[in-house]
């Protein structure tokens, strides 16, 4: 599955500010940034990412996902200190 398709699905479903998806073969890494994650537990954030991708996961297009979620404020801090 193409990374840009995953980014588009997530951005539209969750009204994300940013979505970055990379792949290493069958493993995908998702970095999602949006206000929708504010106040959510880590589990709820993960579920929010999985929900719009459920069909692709069920039919085997997507297999392994690593997910990192941030609010825009958290993302700004993350970029400042870790990139």
C-alpha positions as CSV (number, residue, x, y, z in Angstrom):
1,X,0.0,0.0,0.0
2,X,1.3,3.5,-0.9
3,X,2.3,5.8,2.0
4,X,0.5,8.8,0.5
5,X,-2.8,6.8,0.4
6,X,-2.5,6.0,4.1
7,X,-1.7,9.7,4.8
8,X,-4.8,10.8,2.8
9,X,-7.1,8.3,4.6
10,X,-5.9,9.4,8.0
11,X,-5.9,13.1,7.2
12,X,-9.4,13.1,5.9
13,X,-10.9,10.8,8.6
14,X,-9.3,12.6,11.6
15,X,-8.8,16.1,10.2
16,X,-5.1,15.9,10.9
17,X,-2.8,18.9,10.7
18,X,0.0,16.6,9.5
19,X,0.4,12.9,8.6
20,X,3.7,11.2,7.8
21,X,3.9,7.6,6.8
22,X,7.0,5.7,5.9
23,X,7.5,2.0,5.1
24,X,10.3,-0.5,5.3
25,X,8.8,-3.4,3.3
26,X,5.7,-4.6,5.1
27,X,6.2,-2.4,8.2
28,X,4.7,1.0,8.3
29,X,5.5,3.9,10.6
30,X,2.7,6.5,11.1
31,X,3.3,9.9,12.7
32,X,0.0,11.8,13.1
33,X,-0.5,15.3,14.3
34,X,-3.9,16.7,15.2
35,X,-6.0,18.5,17.7
36,X,-8.2,15.4,17.9
37,X,-5.6,13.7,20.1
38,X,-5.8,16.3,22.8
39,X,-7.0,14.8,26.1
40,X,-7.1,11.2,24.6
41,X,-5.3,8.3,26.3
42,X,-2.6,6.5,24.4
43,X,-5.0,3.6,23.8
44,X,-7.7,5.9,22.4
45,X,-5.1,7.6,20.1
46,X,-4.0,4.2,18.7
47,X,-7.7,3.2,18.2
48,X,-8.3,6.5,16.4
49,X,-5.5,5.7,13.9
50,X,-6.6,2.0,13.5
51,X,-10.3,2.8,12.9
52,X,-10.0,4.4,9.4
53,X,-7.5,1.8,8.3
54,X,-9.6,-1.2,9.5
55,X,-10.5,-2.4,6.0
56,X,-6.9,-2.3,4.8
57,X,-5.7,-4.2,7.9
58,X,-8.5,-6.8,7.6
59,X,-7.8,-7.5,3.9
60,X,-4.0,-7.7,4.5
61,X,-2.9,-4.5,2.6
62,X,-1.5,-3.2,5.9
63,X,0.2,-5.5,8.3
64,X,2.5,-4.0,10.9
65,X,2.1,-0.4,12.1
66,X,4.1,1.7,14.5
67,X,2.1,4.7,15.5
68,X,3.1,8.0,17.1
69,X,0.5,10.6,17.7
70,X,0.9,14.3,18.8
71,X,-1.1,17.4,19.3
72,X,0.3,20.3,17.3
73,X,1.9,21.7,20.5
74,X,3.5,18.4,21.3
75,X,4.7,18.0,17.7
76,X,6.3,21.4,17.8
77,X,8.2,20.4,21.0
78,X,9.1,17.0,19.5
79,X,10.6,18.6,16.4
80,X,12.5,21.1,18.5
81,X,14.1,18.6,20.9
82,X,14.3,15.4,18.9
83,X,14.9,16.1,15.2
